[in-house]
Amino acid sequence: THGRTRSLVTAATFMLPTTAAWERWSTTVMETSEASIDLRVPPQPSYSRIVREHVAEFARTHGVGDDDLTHFLIALGEALANAIEHGLAETPVEIEIRIGPDRIVATVQDGGVGFAADVIADASLPEDSSERGRGVPIMRRCCDIFAVKTEPGKGTAVVLGRYLRTAEAVA
């Protein structure tokens, strides 16, 4: 199934929404990147696992340690789940992964409905009995780098990353 999995994920040119401040910030975050992979998948839950498997293989190949990778994949899974479930887009979800000497960074972008930015301002965990609302707090706790750019009607881009602690990344 490994060969079949590869055919389901296709390379894509990745573009962030255009605003000067966002472009400067995201360029600075990824400036030292030496290795990258771009994925584009249909907005269907079954593709989340495939993306995580490809990213895990790519990260291990470039020296990302297990602890860092585990935290990163948890956050990436949450970002993908949100893009698929809340984006409500028919267009593919685009994922860019960059690995530098000291960090791993992902950008997950959907072409969906977006949302009002104030929704993300309070990212505390919900009540224990709540079945929803844990995605953003989990992403923040698993990452050192976290940013969201969203606009109603224009989609959402999430940047998340982790400074590497357990192994040196090698490109």
Secondary structure, DSSP 8 states (H G I E B T S, - for coil): -HHHHHHHSB---------HHHHHHHHHHHTT--EEEEEEE-S-THHHHHHHHHHHHHHHHTT--HHHHHHHHHHHHHHHHHHHHHH--SS-EEEEEEE-SSEEEEEEEE-S----GGGGT------TT-SS--HHHHHHHH-SEEEEEEETTTEEEEEEEEE--SS----
